[in-house]
Amino acid sequence: MKRLAVLFIVLSGLLRADELPKAAAGFTWQEFPKACVALQVPDGWHWREKDNHPAQTVTIAPEFDDRGGYDTGFTLNAVVCRTEKEWKDAYFSSLQLWSDTAKEIKASGKPTFEKTIQQKNKAGEIAMQVFIIEGDVILPNAPHPKEKYRVRTIVRAIPPAGLVYVYTIGALGKDWDAAWKIGGTMLEPIVFRLPDEKKG
């Protein structure tokens, strides 16, 4: 059976399980094998997958406009690294994206949430890093480019598995409280499937 790595955004610990946890009420587990992840998708929401080499992109929203944009939604980019160079490129690119997002948020005011988590294994090596930033930004390509959106952007790096994830929950500022009730459930937990583990 394929082992799962269950990573909770609020914990620095790594939990393992043989089966998916029970989905929250109003949500259904959906597997995204190319992104090495399973997500709780809100009932009635839609998803799209795209190969943006080297990243696999998953976008989930209640509705998309004609250009694929949305006012409320979730986007995840996953990079499965096979070499040290791929790892360094993905890791530092993700941190640059997170840093750019943080600068945009801080240009509009103080972040509403910011946290860094690091977990080490028994040998003292980094097993997981998480960088979180939340705040208000202007998104020029969003359906309402002149209005502020609230976004929570997370970088999660798992060096032993060669996985780098960047994912964001976003909504118009006026819709954030309702969106975060849904987004918080989507994020806790996300189940990351380690790429070197096969079903038995």
BALOBA-1460 file (C-alpha; in Angstrom, 3 decimals):
// residues 200
<rec num="1" residu="m" x="0.000" y="0.000" z="0.000"/>
<rec num="2" residu="k" x="1.239" y="3.471" z="-0.788"/>
<rec num="3" residu="r" x="2.383" y="5.340" z="2.294"/>
<rec num="4" residu="l" x="1.128" y="8.889" z="2.763"/>
<rec num="5" residu="a" x="2.893" y="11.868" z="4.244"/>
<rec num="6" residu="v" x="0.250" y="13.950" z="5.985"/>
<rec num="7" residu="l" x="1.550" y="17.441" z="6.641"/>
<rec num="8" residu="f" x="-0.509" y="19.818" z="8.737"/>
<rec num="9" residu="i" x="0.103" y="23.505" z="8.123"/>
<rec num="10" residu="v" x="-0.224" y="24.305" z="11.826"/>
<rec num="11" residu="l" x="2.245" y="21.613" z="12.945"/>
<rec num="12" residu="s" x="5.924" y="21.121" z="12.372"/>
<rec num="13" residu="g" x="5.559" y="17.354" z="12.738"/>
<rec num="14" residu="l" x="5.311" y="14.843" z="9.912"/>
<rec num="15" residu="l" x="2.521" y="12.314" z="10.338"/>
<rec num="16" residu="r" x="2.126" y="9.159" z="8.261"/>
<rec num="17" residu="a" x="-1.021" y="7.200" z="7.471"/>
<rec num="18" residu="d" x="-2.030" y="4.284" z="5.260"/>
<rec num="19" residu="e" x="-5.353" y="5.789" z="4.252"/>
<rec num="20" residu="l" x="-6.722" y="9.242" z="3.648"/>
<rec num="21" residu="p" x="-8.284" y="10.853" z="6.692"/>
<rec num="22" residu="k" x="-12.043" y="11.286" z="6.558"/>
<rec num="23" residu="a" x="-12.926" y="14.318" z="4.438"/>
<rec num="24" residu="a" x="-14.522" y="17.263" z="6.187"/>
<rec num="25" residu="a" x="-18.260" y="17.751" z="5.743"/>
<rec num="26" residu="g" x="-18.921" y="19.355" z="2.367"/>
<rec num="27" residu="f" x="-15.552" y="18.237" z="0.935"/>
<rec num="28" residu="t" x="-14.328" y="15.288" z="-1.124"/>
<rec num="29" residu="w" x="-10.779" y="13.986" z="-1.433"/>
<rec num="30" residu="q" x="-9.365" y="14.329" z="-4.931"/>
<rec num="31" residu="e" x="-6.093" y="12.771" z="-6.046"/>
<rec num="32" residu="f" x="-3.678" y="14.739" z="-8.241"/>
<rec num="33" residu="p" x="-0.991" y="12.112" z="-8.982"/>
<rec num="34" residu="k" x="1.239" y="14.271" z="-11.175"/>
<rec num="35" residu="a" x="1.475" y="16.824" z="-8.375"/>
<rec num="36" residu="c" x="2.031" y="14.061" z="-5.767"/>
<rec num="37" residu="v" x="-0.817" y="15.391" z="-3.644"/>
<rec num="38" residu="a" x="-4.372" y="14.720" z="-2.518"/>
<rec num="39" residu="l" x="-6.589" y="17.689" z="-1.673"/>
<rec num="40" residu="q" x="-9.972" y="18.181" z="-0.061"/>
<rec num="41" residu="v" x="-12.083" y="19.836" z="-2.773"/>
<rec num="42" residu="p" x="-15.205" y="21.723" z="-1.676"/>
<rec num="43" residu="d" x="-18.392" y="20.227" z="-3.104"/>
<rec num="44" residu="g" x="-19.450" y="22.151" z="-6.211"/>
<rec num="45" residu="w" x="-15.974" y="23.558" z="-6.892"/>
<rec num="46" residu="h" x="-14.077" y="22.776" z="-10.096"/>
<rec num="47" residu="w" x="-10.438" y="22.027" z="-10.763"/>
<rec num="48" residu="r" x="-7.990" y="22.324" z="-13.606"/>
<rec num="49" residu="e" x="-4.586" y="20.706" z="-14.036"/>
<rec num="50" residu="k" x="-1.773" y="21.968" z="-16.229"/>
<rec num="51" residu="d" x="1.800" y="20.936" z="-16.966"/>
<rec num="52" residu="n" x="3.883" y="24.101" z="-16.503"/>
<rec num="53" residu="h" x="7.225" y="22.295" z="-16.699"/>
<rec num="54" residu="p" x="8.926" y="21.804" z="-14.345"/>
<rec num="55" residu="a" x="5.855" y="22.456" z="-12.176"/>
<rec num="56" residu="q" x="2.541" y="20.647" z="-12.171"/>
<rec num="57" residu="t" x="-0.232" y="23.161" z="-11.484"/>
<rec num="58" residu="v" x="-3.589" y="22.462" z="-9.860"/>
<rec num="59" residu="t" x="-6.189" y="25.229" z="-9.671"/>
<rec num="60" residu="i" x="-9.445" y="24.834" z="-7.734"/>
<rec num="61" residu="a" x="-12.245" y="27.409" z="-7.676"/>
<rec num="62" residu="p" x="-16.026" y="27.673" z="-7.484"/>
<rec num="63" residu="e" x="-15.988" y="29.126" z="-11.006"/>
<rec num="64" residu="f" x="-13.538" y="30.324" z="-13.637"/>
<rec num="65" residu="d" x="-13.953" y="33.255" z="-16.010"/>
<rec num="66" residu="d" x="-13.296" y="33.011" z="-19.760"/>
<rec num="67" residu="r" x="-9.566" y="33.527" z="-19.208"/>
<rec num="68" residu="g" x="-9.321" y="30.957" z="-16.425"/>
<rec num="69" residu="g" x="-9.261" y="33.581" z="-13.692"/>
<rec num="70" residu="y" x="-11.210" y="33.521" z="-10.456"/>
<rec num="71" residu="d" x="-12.071" y="35.766" z="-7.524"/>
<rec num="72" residu="t" x="-11.913" y="33.008" z="-4.916"/>
<rec num="73" residu="g" x="-9.742" y="29.936" z="-5.334"/>
<rec num="74" residu="f" x="-6.698" y="27.819" z="-4.638"/>
<rec num="75" residu="t" x="-3.619" y="27.246" z="-6.785"/>
<rec num="76" residu="l" x="-0.861" y="24.719" z="-6.131"/>
<rec num="77" residu="n" x="2.397" y="24.326" z="-8.028"/>
<rec num="78" residu="a" x="4.402" y="21.173" z="-7.363"/>
<rec num="79" residu="v" x="7.908" y="20.351" z="-8.557"/>
<rec num="80" residu="v" x="9.232" y="16.798" z="-8.226"/>
<rec num="81" residu="c" x="13.019" y="17.109" z="-8.296"/>
<rec num="82" residu="r" x="15.167" y="14.261" z="-9.642"/>
<rec num="83" residu="t" x="18.593" y="15.900" z="-9.378"/>
<rec num="84" residu="e" x="20.401" y="18.259" z="-7.026"/>
<rec num="85" residu="k" x="20.266" y="20.995" z="-9.670"/>
<rec num="86" residu="e" x="16.515" y="20.590" z="-10.088"/>
<rec num="87" residu="w" x="16.133" y="20.814" z="-6.304"/>
<rec num="88" residu="k" x="18.207" y="23.987" z="-6.020"/>
<rec num="89" residu="d" x="16.408" y="25.623" z="-8.952"/>
<rec num="90" residu="a" x="12.952" y="24.770" z="-7.585"/>
<rec num="91" residu="y" x="13.800" y="25.664" z="-4.003"/>
<rec num="92" residu="f" x="15.339" y="29.053" z="-4.706"/>
<rec num="93" residu="s" x="12.715" y="29.932" z="-7.343"/>
<rec num="94" residu="s" x="9.947" y="29.187" z="-4.853"/>
<rec num="95" residu="l" x="11.607" y="31.306" z="-2.176"/>
<rec num="96" residu="q" x="11.978" y="34.143" z="-4.670"/>
<rec num="97" residu="l" x="8.275" y="33.948" z="-5.511"/>
<rec num="98" residu="w" x="7.418" y="33.947" z="-1.802"/>
<rec num="99" residu="s" x="9.729" y="36.914" z="-1.213"/>
<rec num="100" residu="d" x="8.164" y="38.846" z="-4.097"/>
<rec num="101" residu="t" x="4.690" y="38.149" z="-2.709"/>
<rec num="102" residu="a" x="5.812" y="39.296" z="0.739"/>
<rec num="103" residu="k" x="7.151" y="42.557" z="-0.741"/>
<rec num="104" residu="e" x="3.850" y="43.206" z="-2.531"/>
<rec num="105" residu="i" x="1.916" y="42.555" z="0.666"/>
<rec num="106" residu="k" x="4.173" y="44.790" z="2.738"/>
<rec num="107" residu="a" x="3.900" y="47.550" z="0.134"/>
<rec num="108" residu="s" x="0.130" y="47.545" z="0.751"/>
<rec num="109" residu="g" x="0.410" y="47.385" z="4.539"/>
<rec num="110" residu="k" x="1.378" y="44.951" z="7.267"/>
<rec num="111" residu="p" x="1.001" y="41.208" z="6.643"/>
<rec num="112" residu="t" x="-1.980" y="39.754" z="8.470"/>
<rec num="113" residu="f" x="-0.041" y="36.539" z="9.098"/>
<rec num="114" residu="e" x="3.594" y="35.486" z="8.662"/>
<rec num="115" residu="k" x="5.353" y="32.374" z="9.927"/>
<rec num="116" residu="t" x="8.312" y="30.104" z="9.190"/>
<rec num="117" residu="i" x="8.472" y="26.458" z="10.302"/>
<rec num="118" residu="q" x="11.480" y="24.170" z="10.107"/>
<rec num="119" residu="q" x="11.618" y="20.511" z="11.066"/>
<rec num="120" residu="k" x="14.801" y="18.451" z="11.378"/>
<rec num="121" residu="n" x="15.247" y="14.695" z="11.483"/>
<rec num="122" residu="k" x="17.149" y="12.807" z="14.171"/>
<rec num="123" residu="a" x="20.410" y="13.359" z="12.306"/>
<rec num="124" residu="g" x="19.878" y="17.118" z="12.451"/>
<rec num="125" residu="e" x="19.160" y="17.426" z="8.728"/>
<rec num="126" residu="i" x="16.304" y="19.571" z="7.466"/>
<rec num="127" residu="a" x="13.276" y="17.361" z="6.798"/>
<rec num="128" residu="m" x="10.786" y="20.106" z="5.973"/>
<rec num="129" residu="q" x="10.574" y="23.872" z="5.688"/>
<rec num="130" residu="v" x="7.410" y="25.966" z="5.497"/>
<rec num="131" residu="f" x="7.183" y="29.686" z="4.723"/>
<rec num="132" residu="i" x="3.790" y="31.386" z="5.116"/>
<rec num="133" residu="i" x="2.714" y="34.937" z="4.288"/>
<rec num="134" residu="e" x="-0.777" y="36.435" z="4.210"/>
<rec num="135" residu="g" x="-1.975" y="39.910" z="3.319"/>
<rec num="136" residu="d" x="-3.559" y="42.196" z="0.749"/>
<rec num="137" residu="v" x="-2.333" y="42.663" z="-2.821"/>
<rec num="138" residu="i" x="-3.471" y="44.086" z="-6.133"/>
<rec num="139" residu="l" x="-3.614" y="41.398" z="-8.825"/>
<rec num="140" residu="p" x="-3.491" y="43.024" z="-12.290"/>
<rec num="141" residu="n" x="-4.641" y="39.871" z="-14.109"/>
<rec num="142" residu="a" x="-7.477" y="39.014" z="-11.720"/>
<rec num="143" residu="p" x="-11.144" y="39.583" z="-12.642"/>
<rec num="144" residu="h" x="-11.173" y="42.771" z="-10.487"/>
<rec num="145" residu="p" x="-7.693" y="44.251" z="-11.054"/>
<rec num="146" residu="k" x="-8.406" y="47.490" z="-9.157"/>
<rec num="147" residu="e" x="-9.635" y="45.807" z="-5.992"/>
<rec num="148" residu="k" x="-7.516" y="44.319" z="-3.232"/>
<rec num="149" residu="y" x="-7.324" y="40.567" z="-2.845"/>
<rec num="150" residu="r" x="-6.320" y="38.782" z="0.336"/>
<rec num="151" residu="v" x="-3.885" y="35.935" z="-0.317"/>
<rec num="152" residu="r" x="-2.144" y="33.364" z="1.842"/>
<rec num="153" residu="t" x="0.923" y="31.982" z="0.054"/>
<rec num="154" residu="i" x="2.824" y="28.991" z="1.384"/>
<rec num="155" residu="v" x="6.106" y="27.452" z="0.277"/>
<rec num="156" residu="r" x="6.657" y="23.910" z="1.541"/>
<rec num="157" residu="a" x="9.963" y="22.210" z="0.814"/>
<rec num="158" residu="i" x="10.543" y="18.532" z="1.647"/>
<rec num="159" residu="p" x="14.236" y="17.861" z="0.908"/>
<rec num="160" residu="p" x="14.279" y="14.077" z="1.561"/>
<rec num="161" residu="a" x="11.511" y="13.586" z="-1.033"/>
<rec num="162" residu="g" x="12.791" y="16.182" z="-3.507"/>
<rec num="163" residu="l" x="9.442" y="17.993" z="-3.404"/>
<rec num="164" residu="v" x="8.815" y="21.722" z="-3.548"/>
<rec num="165" residu="y" x="5.289" y="23.115" z="-3.319"/>
<rec num="166" residu="v" x="3.978" y="26.651" z="-3.645"/>
<rec num="167" residu="y" x="0.291" y="27.082" z="-2.959"/>
<rec num="168" residu="t" x="-2.027" y="30.034" z="-2.469"/>
<rec num="169" residu="i" x="-5.539" y="30.629" z="-1.238"/>
<rec num="170" residu="g" x="-6.937" y="33.916" z="-2.517"/>
<rec num="171" residu="a" x="-10.148" y="35.930" z="-2.524"/>
<rec num="172" residu="l" x="-11.379" y="39.474" z="-2.819"/>
<rec num="173" residu="g" x="-10.750" y="41.216" z="0.469"/>
<rec num="174" residu="k" x="-14.459" y="41.582" z="1.185"/>
<rec num="175" residu="d" x="-14.922" y="37.816" z="0.674"/>
<rec num="176" residu="w" x="-11.878" y="36.665" z="2.628"/>
<rec num="177" residu="d" x="-13.511" y="35.578" z="5.881"/>
<rec num="178" residu="a" x="-15.906" y="33.233" z="4.078"/>
<rec num="179" residu="a" x="-13.173" y="32.044" z="1.706"/>
<rec num="180" residu="w" x="-10.749" y="31.294" z="4.532"/>
<rec num="181" residu="k" x="-13.280" y="29.080" z="6.302"/>
<rec num="182" residu="i" x="-13.140" y="26.927" z="3.174"/>
<rec num="183" residu="g" x="-9.437" y="27.428" z="2.480"/>
<rec num="184" residu="g" x="-8.420" y="26.559" z="6.004"/>
<rec num="185" residu="t" x="-10.166" y="23.218" z="5.648"/>
<rec num="186" residu="m" x="-8.459" y="22.575" z="2.298"/>
<rec num="187" residu="l" x="-5.070" y="23.157" z="3.918"/>
<rec num="188" residu="e" x="-5.542" y="21.024" z="7.016"/>
<rec num="189" residu="p" x="-4.547" y="18.480" z="6.028"/>
<rec num="190" residu="i" x="-3.029" y="18.363" z="2.586"/>
<rec num="191" residu="v" x="-1.750" y="14.844" z="1.896"/>
<rec num="192" residu="f" x="1.570" y="14.693" z="0.064"/>
<rec num="193" residu="r" x="2.366" y="11.416" z="-1.670"/>
<rec num="194" residu="l" x="6.067" y="10.781" z="-1.810"/>
<rec num="195" residu="p" x="7.072" y="10.199" z="-5.452"/>
<rec num="196" residu="d" x="9.322" y="7.193" z="-4.831"/>
<rec num="197" residu="e" x="6.601" y="5.181" z="-3.139"/>
<rec num="198" residu="k" x="4.539" y="2.799" z="-5.259"/>
<rec num="199" residu="k" x="1.267" y="1.086" z="-4.624"/>
<rec num="200" residu="g" x="1.687" y="-2.488" z="-3.508"/>
